[in-house]
Amino acid sequence: MNTNFSTTAIVFNHDGLGHADEALRHKLATNYLRTLLELGQRPQAILFYAAGVKLVAAGSPCLAELKELAAAGVPLIACRTCLDFYGLMDKVEAGEIGNMMRIVEAQARAGKVVTV
């Protein structure tokens, strides 16, 4: 089974995984990111837009996992427009504030884009 994520960009466009209740979405996102770490998988980039930007901000249930991925060299790029919309510009605790150009460039460089 090929599980190499090194050429994959992962997109979070919700504040968690799936469309379940908030607690379950958050738990699934945390488990997903933790599993990437446990398997030694390092995506090419993790991109956040729409409500997904909430995951990189203060109070996010998966900040520890995101910080660990960032420390391992995985770029975490959050949409500036979305952060501003949600009033989170000064609450980002993981990754970098980017714009849609950075997000599109990261998607273009990726061999595969996975929306979770």
Secondary structure, DSSP 8 states (H G I E B T S, - for coil): -----TTEEEEE-SSSSTTS-HHHHHHHHHHHHHHHHHHT---SEEEE-GGGGGGGBTT-TTHHHHHHHHHTT--EEEEHHHHHHTT-GGGB-SSEEE-HHHHHHHHHH-SEEEE-
